[in-house]
Structure formats: structure tokens, C-alpha cells
Amino acid sequence: IASLLTDVLHVGIDLKQCKTFYDPAFRTLYDGTEISGTEEAIKGEMKEVWERMRGTEGEDMRLRIKEVKSRLRESLANGRAGRDMAKL
């Protein structure tokens, strides 16, 4: 779900420094990010994310999530998911 939200729908930001890997071979991500997972690295990443969310990137995400919300509500009200939930 996290990948869907961040990579497909673009309504979230992946917090990479919060990931934990015991095997050092996995501490370098596909984009070259080195995961240290230290408190300092996590705080630095969080500061960067808050700055991004306060800017145009955050505004764009808020607009996209409104569209996602609308589509989900429509699907629940008129789609198969809604009919199946009503059966429960």
C-alpha cells in the first residue's frame, strides 16, 4: 500500500531512514540512498519532508488526495466494493 500511495498515486512521501535492515547488503536502496537509520538521519529526513509538504509538492499532493478520496467514495457508493460491504 505504501508503494501505491507514494509511487503510483503520488500522495505520500517514503520515509527511507525509518526502514530497518539487519543485512548491510540491503542498506543501499534502489535510488542510491544509504540507510543509516540514526536519530540524526531520521530527524534530517523529517525536516526535509516537512519543508516539501509546506511547499508546492505538498499542495499538489493535497489536491491529488482529494481526487483519490472522491474516487474511493464513488466506488464504495456505486461499485462492487460497496455492494460487497453491504452484504457483511
Residue frames as qw, qx, qy, qz and C-alpha x, y, z in Angstrom:
[[0.000, 0.887, 0.461, 0.000, 0.00, 0.00, 0.00],
 [0.328, -0.754, 0.090, 0.562, 2.85, 2.38, 0.80],
 [0.361, -0.115, 0.593, 0.711, 4.29, 1.98, -2.68],
 [0.157, 0.640, 0.678, 0.324, 0.87, 2.59, -4.24],
 [0.158, -0.920, -0.295, 0.203, 0.46, 5.81, -2.25],
 [0.328, -0.728, 0.254, 0.546, 3.96, 7.14, -2.87],
 [0.310, -0.254, 0.679, 0.616, 4.96, 5.82, -6.30],
 [0.166, 0.412, 0.799, 0.406, 1.66, 5.43, -8.16],
 [0.078, -0.846, -0.520, -0.088, -0.79, 7.93, -6.70],
 [0.390, 0.331, -0.152, 0.846, 1.90, 10.40, -5.53],
 [0.421, -0.747, -0.181, -0.481, 0.03, 11.29, -2.35],
 [0.762, -0.639, 0.070, 0.077, 2.76, 10.41, 0.15],
 [0.266, 0.785, -0.540, 0.146, 6.50, 10.55, 0.76],
 [0.918, -0.063, -0.365, 0.142, 8.57, 7.47, 1.54],
 [0.366, -0.843, 0.359, -0.163, 10.45, 7.90, 4.82],
 [0.798, 0.377, -0.459, 0.097, 13.57, 5.97, 3.90],
 [0.164, 0.498, -0.670, 0.525, 15.64, 6.48, 7.05],
 [0.653, -0.274, 0.396, -0.584, 12.91, 4.78, 9.09],
 [0.911, 0.179, -0.327, -0.179, 13.50, 1.50, 7.29],
 [0.501, -0.608, 0.611, -0.085, 15.42, -1.18, 9.15],
 [0.864, 0.355, -0.349, -0.069, 17.58, -3.86, 7.57],
 [0.770, -0.551, 0.309, 0.091, 19.73, -6.31, 9.50],
 [0.809, 0.125, 0.340, 0.463, 21.75, -7.31, 6.47],
 [0.171, -0.653, 0.159, 0.720, 24.10, -4.47, 5.41],
 [0.281, 0.081, 0.723, 0.626, 23.70, -5.57, 1.78],
 [0.039, 0.679, 0.688, 0.253, 20.18, -4.13, 1.82],
 [0.253, -0.705, -0.288, 0.597, 21.05, -0.74, 3.33],
 [0.032, -0.301, 0.370, 0.879, 21.54, 0.87, -0.08],
 [0.551, 0.513, 0.518, -0.407, 18.21, 1.50, -1.77],
 [0.640, 0.480, 0.518, 0.303, 17.39, 1.32, -5.48],
 [0.241, 0.941, 0.114, 0.209, 17.89, 5.09, -5.79],
 [0.558, 0.435, -0.371, 0.602, 21.29, 5.03, -4.08],
 [0.422, -0.727, 0.151, -0.520, 20.04, 6.24, -0.69],
 [0.444, 0.172, -0.785, 0.396, 22.19, 4.89, 2.13],
 [0.640, -0.628, -0.278, -0.345, 20.09, 3.89, 5.13],
 [0.256, 0.345, -0.668, 0.607, 21.78, 4.67, 8.42],
 [0.559, -0.533, -0.604, -0.194, 18.60, 4.82, 10.49],
 [0.382, -0.109, -0.488, 0.777, 20.21, 7.02, 13.11],
 [0.058, -0.763, -0.515, 0.386, 18.19, 9.55, 15.07],
 [0.108, -0.570, 0.201, 0.789, 20.09, 12.33, 13.30],
 [0.046, -0.001, 0.760, 0.649, 19.32, 10.89, 9.84],
 [0.036, -0.579, -0.812, -0.061, 15.64, 10.42, 10.67],
 [0.088, -0.762, -0.303, 0.565, 15.33, 13.97, 12.04],
 [0.098, -0.405, 0.420, 0.806, 17.05, 15.36, 8.95],
 [0.007, 0.227, 0.839, 0.494, 14.73, 13.47, 6.66],
 [0.069, -0.694, -0.692, 0.187, 11.67, 14.57, 8.63],
 [0.088, -0.656, -0.032, 0.749, 12.79, 18.21, 8.39],
 [0.033, -0.174, 0.641, 0.747, 13.16, 17.85, 4.62],
 [0.033, -0.426, -0.874, -0.233, 9.74, 16.19, 4.31],
 [0.057, -0.738, -0.499, 0.451, 8.01, 18.94, 6.33],
 [0.042, -0.527, 0.240, 0.814, 9.59, 21.56, 4.06],
 [0.012, -0.042, -0.804, -0.594, 8.40, 19.68, 0.97],
 [0.065, -0.558, -0.827, 0.011, 4.89, 19.32, 2.38],
 [0.055, -0.718, -0.290, 0.631, 4.68, 23.05, 3.10],
 [0.026, -0.418, 0.435, 0.797, 5.59, 23.87, -0.50],
 [0.578, 0.316, -0.311, -0.685, 4.09, 23.24, -3.91],
 [0.348, 0.124, -0.924, -0.097, 4.75, 19.49, -3.69],
 [0.060, 0.211, 0.823, -0.524, 2.55, 19.28, -0.61],
 [0.441, 0.380, 0.133, -0.803, -0.16, 21.37, -2.23],
 [0.506, 0.278, -0.647, -0.498, -0.12, 19.09, -5.27],
 [0.209, -0.019, -0.965, 0.156, -0.42, 16.04, -3.01],
 [0.241, 0.288, 0.602, -0.705, -3.38, 17.55, -1.18],
 [0.540, 0.363, -0.190, -0.736, -5.16, 18.10, -4.49],
 [0.461, 0.202, -0.824, -0.259, -4.44, 14.54, -5.63],
 [0.050, -0.087, -0.918, 0.383, -5.62, 13.01, -2.35],
 [0.446, 0.303, 0.304, -0.786, -8.94, 14.86, -2.70],
 [0.607, 0.322, -0.484, -0.542, -9.37, 13.16, -6.08],
 [0.319, 0.113, -0.937, 0.088, -8.44, 9.77, -4.60],
 [0.191, 0.161, 0.707, -0.662, -10.94, 10.33, -1.78],
 [0.561, 0.328, -0.008, -0.760, -13.66, 11.21, -4.27],
 [0.569, 0.270, -0.696, -0.345, -13.00, 8.11, -6.38],
 [0.159, 0.033, -0.936, 0.312, -12.98, 5.85, -3.33],
 [0.353, 0.238, 0.518, -0.742, -16.28, 7.25, -2.10],
 [0.614, 0.344, -0.276, -0.654, -17.81, 6.84, -5.56],
 [0.453, 0.212, -0.859, -0.111, -16.57, 3.26, -5.76],
 [0.012, 0.069, 0.864, -0.499, -17.89, 2.44, -2.31],
 [0.443, 0.310, 0.318, -0.779, -21.27, 4.02, -3.06],
 [0.710, 0.468, -0.068, -0.521, -21.80, 2.61, -6.56],
 [0.431, 0.504, -0.734, -0.147, -19.27, -0.12, -7.18],
 [0.801, -0.070, -0.592, -0.054, -18.81, -3.74, -6.33],
 [0.331, 0.144, -0.650, 0.669, -16.87, -2.90, -3.17],
 [0.355, -0.162, 0.263, -0.882, -19.90, -1.10, -1.77],
 [0.810, -0.078, -0.314, -0.489, -22.24, -3.95, -2.65],
 [0.712, 0.055, -0.661, 0.230, -19.91, -6.49, -1.06],
 [0.104, 0.164, -0.562, 0.804, -19.55, -4.39, 2.11],
 [0.565, -0.173, 0.035, -0.806, -23.35, -4.07, 2.36],
 [0.815, -0.052, -0.536, -0.214, -23.61, -7.87, 2.36],
 [0.416, 0.104, -0.715, 0.552, -21.49, -8.04, 5.50]]
